[in-house]
Amino acid sequence: MLGFHHLRSRVLISKGIEPFPARGAWKRFFDYLMYGVGIFAPLALVPQILQIYTTKSSEGLSLPTWLLFIAVNTLWAIYGAVHKDKHILFANVLMALFNAAVVAGVLMY
């Protein structure tokens, strides 16, 4: 219990906010790596989107799954907006838009 108290005291003193980019080399590397992940993760959906629209077939895709992806990304985008974290906001808005493109393809084909 004492360890937790110490940790909680540190969070209260620093208000739980770490500098960005982080001071430590490992955390700073990870901060910048996650920039790339936030930009490139939505691009993983591009092949799926291209396949749907070029073949005009959405066979094998589950509409409820893709709708759930949109809901989850929308919640993460709201979380990013509430916490004023533009990286979380940007990545999840982009993911929601790409997921919406898949949903539109599933509904059309």
Buried (B, 14 or more C-beta within 10 A) or exposed (E): EEEEEEEEEEEEEEEEEEEEEBEEEEBBEEBEEBEEEBEEBBEEBEEBBEBBBEEEEBEEBEEEEBBEBBEBBBEBBEEBBEEEBEBBBBBBBBBBEBBBBBBBBBEEE
